[in-house]
Amino acid sequence: MFNILMADPISHEGLDVLQKSEFVTVVGDTGLIPEELKNRISEFDALLVRSQTKVTREIIEKAINLKIIGRAGVGVDNIDLDAATEYGIIVVNAPNGNTNSAAEHTMAMIMALSRKIPQAHFALKNHRWERSKYVGVELKNKTLGIIGLGRIGTEVAYRAKGQRMNVMAYDPFLTEEKAEKMGVDYGGFEDVLKQADYITVHTPLLKETRHMIGPEAFEMMKNDVHIVNCARGGIIDEAALYDALVSGKAAGAAIDVLEEEPFQDHRLLDLPQVIATPHLGASTVEAQENVAIDVCQDVLSHLTGDLVKNPVNLSSVPSDILSQIEPYFHLAEKLGHFLIHLTKDVPEEVNIYYSGKLSDVKIAPITRNAVKGLLQRHLGSHVNDVNALYLAEKKDITIHENRTSTTKGFTNMITVEVKTKSGVRRVSGTLLNGLGARIVRVDHYSVDVMPEGHIVIIHHQDLPGVIGKMGSLLAKHDINIATMQVDRSDIGGDAIMILTIDKYLEKDGLDELKELEEITDVTAVDL
């Protein structure tokens, strides 16, 4: 018999999954303060939480019988994953339970925005008959631009086509072939901005997606565009959205998420052409039931010896094997993260080559870390060690592992290679005794770069004065160079310069570097 603690309220439909089993007993004790939870956790084999309960390292250290933690929702930021993994406790969540709910809410917001339903409702409830004031627009034959075609974005696309809208989508993992198969138009980010009558965002909130819809984006858009955000506050620059609405560039906006929740700045919400809801995308009875059922089923499966569907942390590896391969996890992830910044097209195939001593060890966990690094740039922290290969498959990316005893001068080496329609990019790394992780090759160039901090990769012509011009420009932006690596294909030919710098190089500095005539490409990477 297994004892399960329900520390946060969970839907009854989910609990029924557990209570029907003869193997478990569920104890409901919600609202425990951390000290109380720490004192009681040793009694239980499983813990169920939502977002309220914080499962800290201190609590996990006391959980001597705990085998699994179930989070009834998408995020796991309230759980110390490192501590759970260290103590052999698996963590599961429910990433798919709210997909339909969020997609439906997006379409409801688009329709309400188009027909001005909230404004008309408010007027009528205040005894004002203002029929001529609330003339709307039809969705038929309008173009919906979807930025981010993951689970929710895909469901929105299908629903919009049902309204006879034209759908154009941008996603860093979307190919023309996949778009054609789905019946949507394929476009780049700027294409969507320029051609859409309605724009809805469905990306994670990352450094690269924060304020991706800002002043420059609004300048590219059609006049009278409609903006929708039911994803994450911060993807749309709210100040820029306010200016676009006040100027008349944007006809209206529908917002379910804000940069600050609860909100502090009322200006945007006070505009009559804005409709808003308080982060209700997943707030349906069915969504709450679905996430509870999914996570409770996984908890029961794990306790009774079956496989779980939605693991979040690394599956346990025997300690003797883990001690051999764990130092390479960090290196593999950094190589993947570094390489995806150099890849300008949609990844179709990933090859990972293990050389030297690595050809004799268990490489699957290392591969997962490399793929995690590749995917996290566009998918965010949702990608983890366990689901990385599954998500790559969903994005139609083929993963191959290769072993060889040839090391080209290194005791061990990992090479990650990405194939796209436009070509092949690769990066190699190793662990040096006493010095740690190093990037030792980028494509055909030899380098020696520590994969940490702020890095700038510059492709340029091997001509006198290039380094001086580059250094002067960075100095103008108060950027100090920590290290520099330079290699070339031949004298006067193509060359690469890799800099580590002391602080982040902003977009205007990158743009100025790109304008130097000897420089062919500049990429900034934060590792």
C-alpha positions, 0 to 999 in steps of 0.5 A, a space after each residue: 500500500 502506497 500513501 499519497 499526500 495531496 498538498 494542493 486541491 486537485 480535481 475529483 476526477 483526477 483523485 478518482 483515478 487514485 481512489 479506485 486503486 487498491 494499492 494507494 491511500 490518498 491523504 488530503 491536507 492542503 495549506 500546509 506551511 513549509 515546516 509542517 510539510 517538512 515534518 510530515 513528508 517522510 510518511 508518504 510515497 507520492 506528493 501531489 501539488 499544483 502551484 501553491 506548495 513549494 517543494 524545496 530541497 529542505 523538504 525533499 531531503 526529509 522525504 525518505 520514502 518519496 518516489 514521485 512528485 506530481 504537479 497538476 499543471 504545466 510548469 514545475 518552477 515550484 519544485 526543486 528538480 535538481 534535488 528531486 533528481 539527486 534523491 532519485 525522485 521522479 517528477 511528472 506534470 501535465 503539459 497537454 491538459 490545457 491545450 484545448 482550453 487555451 486554443 478555445 479561449 484564443 478563438 473566443 477572444 478573437 471573435 469577441 474582439 471582432 464583434 466588440 461583444 464585451 463593450 456592447 454587453 457593458 453598454 447594455 448592462 448599463 441601460 444604454 442601447 448603442 447598436 450603431 456604435 458597435 459595428 464589428 468585422 467578419 473573420 471570413 477571408 481575413 488572414 490570421 498570423 500565428 507566431 508559434 505553431 506548437 500544441 496550442 498554436 496548431 489547435 488555433 490554426 485548425 479552429 481559424 480555418 473552420 471560421 474560413 480564415 486564411 492562416 499564415 504561421 511562423 515557427 522556428 521549427 516549421 518547414 514549408 512541407 509541414 505547413 502545406 500538410 497542415 493547410 497553412 501558409 508558410 512565412 517568416 516572422 516579418 512575413 506574418 507581421 506584414 500580411 496578417 489582419 489578426 496576429 496571435 502569439 503562442 511562444 514561450 516567454 524567453 529572452 529572445 521572445 520578450 517584446 518580440 512584438 515591439 515598436 519595429 514589429 508594429 511598424 511592419 504591420 497592416 493598418 487596423 491590425 488586431 492583436 491577441 495574446 493568450 500565451 505569456 505576458 511580456 511577449 508583446 511590448 505593452 507600451 508599444 501596443 498602447 502607442 499602436 492602439 492610440 495612434 490607430 495603427 492597431 484596431 484592437 487588442 485581446 489580452 489574457 496575460 500581462 507583464 505584471 499580474 495582477 496588473 499595476 499599469 491601468 493605461 492599456 486596460 483603460 482603452 476602449 478598444 482593448 478587451 481583457 481577461 485575468 489569465 483564464 486560458 486554462 481555466 475550464 472545468 475540463 482543463 482542470 480535470 484533464 491535468 488532474 487525471 493525467 498527473 494522477 495516472 502517472 503517479 499511479 503508474 510509477 508506484 505500480 511499476 509502469 512507465 509514466 507519460 510525462 516525466 520532467 526530470 532525468 530518469 535515474 541512472 546507476 551511480 557508477 555509470 552516472 559518475 562517468 557521464 555526468 561531467 559531459 551533460 553540461 558540455 553537451 547542453 552547451 554545444 547544442 545551445 551554441 550550435 542552434 544560434 549558428 543555424 539559420 534554417 529549420 533543423 531537419 536532422 541532428 547527428 551527435 558523434 562520440 569519440 575516444 573514451 566516450 565511445 565506450 560509455 552510456 551515451 543516451 543521457 548525454 544525447 538528451 542533454 545535447 538535444 535539450 540545448 538545441 531545443 531550449 532556445 525556441 521552446 524554453 524551459 519546457 524542454 528537459 532531459 527526459 522529453 527532449 527526444 520526444 519533442 524533437 520527434 514532434 518537430 520532425 527532427 531526426 536524431 542519430 548517435 554515432 561512436 568512433 575511437 578517433 579523437 583527432 588529438 583529444 582523449 574525448 570529444 563530442 561533435 554536434 551536427 545540424 542539417 538543414 535545407 541550407 547546409 550543415 553546421 557543426 560544433 565540437 567540444 571536449 573536457 580538459 583535465 583541470 580546465 573543464 569544458 571547451 569548444 574546440 571546433 566550429 565547422 572547420 575552424 579550430 578554436 579554444 573557447 570556454 562555453 560560458 557567459 557572453 559570446 560573439 561569433 564573427 565570420 569575416 574576411 581575413 584582412 588587416 585592420 578587421 580586429 582593430 575596427 571590431 575592438 574600437 566598435 565594442 569599446 564605443 559600446 563600453 564592451 570589454 573583451 575577455 578572450 579572443 580566438 581567431 582562425 582562418 581557412 587560408 590567408 586573406 580568405 574566410 575567417 572566424 573570430 570568437 569573443 567572450 565579452 564582459 556584458 551582453 551586447 545589445 542589438 544596436 551594437 550587433 547591427 553596427 558590427 554587421 555593417 563593417 564591410 569585412 564582416 559577413 555574419 555576427 551571432 551573439 550567444 549567452 551560455 
